[in-house]
């Protein structure tokens, strides 16, 4: 493929601008920035230029070339020259008022026959009306601009009415079109700038939301890893302490289980913390799958080793995607952890899995422990909120509370509905 052809087909936005274009753009931006900082200075220069031009026309006698009345008094000519040029100082801030101030001078200019060319500056004011005022103001502004022409034609009868009025009307239309074009361009530019600002704000908000969601996810993972493993370790340590005097072999087994659980917790924490590292020289984080249904057996064995008898029942065929498997695993882990921490001695636990079609699943975890303490303790921690957040990701429901009387213990019920087809 020809690279030259590819370059020719490249979008214009990707090609660098010509040096002359870049210089013109920079110069224009500087001039606009200077005008925004010092608007009055620019207005004084522009007004001074036109006042000087009007005075030169008056003093040099150039007005006599087109006048209808060469005997117009000098004081009137001077008054008309200043009255039709000096108000331009406020043409950008108060264009309608400026046109109203200039209108009497324009009518006198036409009635007296002086026909000073400075009267054409009304077109500049009409341009600013089209640029800054409501467009409905153009009706009376056009009438004011055409009135002197009508007066001059009626009084001195030179030229055809259609030619005189039509020429002035065409000049007004051109000024209006230029003003509307510039106004449209400014509105478009302002809309793009506003959209860019809103996109920046939205981007920052999305970043903050994503950061908050990531912090919540990390908090859930840290709570699940540390809370569960420490609960298992505590249970193993208590059991080993009781068994140390009567059965040294069982105490040694408890110590071995504590070491295994501790190493597993450290490995999980290390994987989680490696992901958070922002160091280019750091070793890549160890890749490991998130816990799933296949890890439930190891989870239950660890809880049993900590002294909590657990019975499991499975109905149906498990066919869940990894995200749903992680949710089921963490909910079961949190429920068993709470049982270890709060159920008290001689408690037992039972887990029932019911798998449906297309990813639906129902999990019930019950225990026979004490129900007085968990009701207050669990509501203040991160366990139940974390389980509900995980469940909400898949539109499921989570119920947690004491079992109905006369049964004792705690019940956690998770339900994830069928997956929605994409």
N, C-alpha and C positions, 0 to 999 in steps of 0.2 A: 504494500500500500504506500502511496506517495505521501511523505510527511508534509510536503508543501500543500497538498490538497487538504490534509487534515488541519493545517494551520489556517487555511482559508475558511474552513467550515467551523472554526472555533467561535463560540459566542463572543459578541462584542464586549460583554462585561468582563471576559477573561483576558482580553487583549489590552495592553497598556495604552493609555491615551498618548496622542502626539505631544511633543514638547510644547508647541505653541498653544495647544488646547489646555495643557496643564498650567502653563503660565497665565493664560487668560482666566482660568477658573480661580487660581490663587489670587490674582489681582482683583477679580470681582468679589471674592469673599472678603478680602481685606477692606475694600471700599464699603461693602455693606456693613461690616463690623464697625468701621469708623463712623458710618452714618448712624448706626444704632446707638453708639456711645455719645455722639455729638450731633443730634439732628438739627439743632438750631443753626449751627455753623454752616452746614450744607445749604439750608434754606436761605440764609443771609447771602451766600455767594450766588446762588441761582437768582434770587430776587435782585441783587445788585447788578448782575449781568443784564437782566431785562430792563431795569430802570435806566441803566447807562445807555442801552440800545435805544430806548424811547427818547431819551434826552438828546442823543446824537441825531435821531431823525427829526426832532423838533428844531434843534439849533442849526443843523446843517441844511435845513430846508428841503429835505427829501420828501416830506409829506406833501409838498406842492405838486408833485408829479401825478398824484391820483386824487387830489382833493376836489370837492365840488365847490368849495368856497375859499379861494385864496386869501380873502380879506378877513379870515377868522382871527380874532384878537389873540395876541401872544399869551396873555394871562390865561385865556381859556385853553389854549393848546398845552401850556405847561400843566394846568390843572388836570386836563384829560390824560396827559402822558403819565403823570404820577398816579392818578386815580385808577388807571387801567393796568399799572405794573406793580406798584408798591404793595397792594393787598396779596400778591402772590406769596408773601412771607408766611402766611397761614394756610396755604392751599392744601397741605397734607393733613393738618389737624382739624381744620374747619372749612372744607371745600364748599359746602352749601352756603355758609355765611359769606365767604369770599365772593362767590358768584353773585349773591344778592347785593353786595357792596359795589361790585363792578357794573351791575346792570344799569343803574342811572347814568353813569359816565358813558356807557356804550350807547344809550339812547340819545344823550346830548351830542355825542360824537356824530351819530347819524343825522340828527335833526339839524345840527349846525352846518353840516356839509364838510366838516374837517376830514372825515374819513381816515383817521389815523390807523396805521397798520397794527399798532399796539393792541387794538381791540381784539385781534386774533388770539391773544393770550387767554381769552375765555375758553378756548378749546382745551388748553392745558388744565383749566379748572374742571371742565366737564370730564376730562380723562380721570381726574382724581375722584370725582363723584362716582363714576362708574367703578373705580377701583375700591372705594371705601364705604360708600353710602348704599342704602337699599336701592335696588334697581328701579323701584317705582319713582324715585326722585328724578330719574332721567326725563320724565315727561315734562315737568315744569322747567327743568334746566334747558331742555331743547327749545321750549317756547321762548325762554329768555334770550337764548342765543340767536333765534330767528327774528325776534322782534326788531332789533336795530336794522337788519337788512330790509325788512318790510317797510320800516319808516323811511329809510333812505330811498328805496325804490319809489314809494308813493310820493315823496316830496320832490325828488329831482328827476324822476321818470327816465333814468338811464338804464338801458338794457331791458331784456324781457323778464317778466315776473318769474316765469318758470326757470329761467336761467339763473337769476339772482338767488331766489329761494332754494332752488335745487342744488346749486353749488355750495351754499352754506350748509344745507341739510346733509350733503354728502360729507363735508368736512366734519360735522358733528358726529355722523355715523362712524366715520373712521376713528375719531377720538374715542367714542364709546366702545367700539370693537377692540381697540388696543387695550383700553382699561379692563374690559371683561376678560380678555385673553390673559393679561398679567394677573388679574385677580384669580382666575381659575388655576393658573399655574401655582400661585402662592398657596391657595387652598389645598391643592394636590400635594405640594411639598409639606405643608403643615400636617396633612393627614398621614403622610408617610413617616414624618418625624414622630407624631403621636403614636402611630402604630409601633414604631421601633421602640419607643419608651415603654409602651404597654407590654411588648414582647420581652423587653429586658426585665420589667417587674415580674411578669409571669414566669420567666426563666428563674429568677431569684426565688420566687415563691415555690416553684416546683423543686428547686434544689433544697430549700429548707424543709419542704414536706418529705422529700426523699431522705434527707439526713435524719429527720425525726423518725421516719418509718424504719430506717436502718438501725437507729439507736434502740428503738423498741424491739426490733428483731434480735439484736445482739443481747439486749437485756433478757429477753425470753430464753435465748439459748444459754446464756450464763446462768440464769436461775435454774433451768432444767438440769444442766450439767452439774453445777456445784451443789444445788439443793438435794438432788437425788443421791449423788455419790456420797456426800457427807452423811446423809441419813443412813445409807447402807453401812458406811464405815462406823457410825455411832452404834448402830445395832450390833454389828460384828464385835466391836470393842466391848460393849456391855456383856454380850454372850461369852466372849473369851474371858472376861474378868470373873464371871460366875463359874466358868468351867476350869479355871486355872488350878483351883485347889483340888477338885475331884477328878478331873480328866485332863491331864496335860496334853494328851493327843488332840482333843477337841479344841483346846486353847491354841495349839499350834496351827490347826486348820483355820481357826478364826483369824490368826495373824496372817497366814498365807492369803486368805480371802481379802483381808484389809489391804495387803500389798498389791494384789491384782486390781482391786477396785481403784486404789489410789493411782496406779499407773494408767489405767484406762481414763480416769478423770483428767490426769495431766496431759495425756495424749490429745483428748478432745479439746481441752483448753488451748493447747499449743496450736492446734490446727485453726481454731477460731481466732486467736491472737495474731497468727501469721498473716491471715487475710487482711487484718487491719493495719499492718505495717506499711509505711509509706517511704521505704528506703530502697533506692535503686540497686544498692549493693547487697541487699539482703538476699538470702537464698529463696527461691520460689517456695510458696506455701505448699505443704504436702497435700496432694489431692486425695480425698477419701470421700466415699459416698455418705450421704446423710443416713441416719438410722431408718430402718424400714421394718416391715412385718417379719422378715427373717431374723431380726435382732431381738424380737420380743421374747423368744425362749431364753436367751442369755440374760435379758433384763429380769425375767421372772425367777430364774435360777439365783441371780444375785440377791433378790429380795428374800427368797427362801433361805439362802445362806445367812442372811441377817436376822433370821428368826421369825419371819412372818409366813405361815403356811398359805399358799396360793393355789387355787384350783381354777383351771381354765376350761372353757367349753367353746367349741368352734362349730358354727352352722353355716353351710354354704361354701362357695369356692372364692378364695381371695384373689381378686384381679384388680388391684388399685394402682393408679399412677404414683410415682415417687412422692409427689407433694402430699397426697392424701395419706400415704403410708407414714410419712413423717408426722402428720397431724395425729393419727391414731397412736403412734408410738409415744409422742410427747404427752398426750392426754393420759394414757395408761401409766406412763412413768410418773407424772405428777400425782395421779390418784394414789398409786402405791407409795410414793414418797410421803404424802400426807397421812396415809394409814400407818406407815412406820413411825412417823413423828408424833401422831396424836391419838392413835387408836388405843394405846395402852397395852399391857401384857395380855397374853392368852387370846389375842384377836386373830381372826382369820379373814382371808379375802377371797373373792370369787370374781372371775372375769368371764364375760360372755360376749363372743364375737358372732355377729350375724351379717353375712355378706350377701348383698343383693346383686341386681343386674346393673351394668353400666356405671360402676364405681360407687354405688350406694353401700353404706355400711352403718351398722348400729353396734355400739360398744357399751356395755354396762359393767361398772366396777362397783362391787359392794363389799363392805367389811362388817364385822360384828363388834367393833370397838366402841369406845365411849363417844357420845354425840354432844357432850356439853362444851368441850373445848374447841373443836374445829369450827363451829358456827361463828365464833368471834375472831379466831386467829386467822382463818382462811380469807375472810373478807378484807383484812388489812394488808395482806401480802400481794405478791405478783403472780401467784400460782393460778388462781381462778381467772383473773383478767387475761393472763397469757393464754390459757386454754380457750377462752371465749374469742380472743383475737384470731387464733389459729382456725377455730371453727368457722368464724364469720367469713374467712377468705373463700370458703367453698359453699357459702349459703346454708350452713348447717346450724344445728341447735345444740346447746349444752345445758344440762340440768345438773345441779349439784346441791345436795342438802341431806338432812337426816332422813333415814328410812321411816316410813309410816309406823305409828304405834300399832301393835306392841313390839314390833321388831326393833332391834338395837343396831346401831352402826350408822354408816354413812354410805350414800349412793351417788355415783357419778354416771350420767348417761350421755353418751355422744351419739349424734345422728348426722350423717352426711348424705344429702340427697343424691339422686342420679346426676351424672355429668350432663351439662347442657351441650347438645351438638353444636359445633362451630360451623 
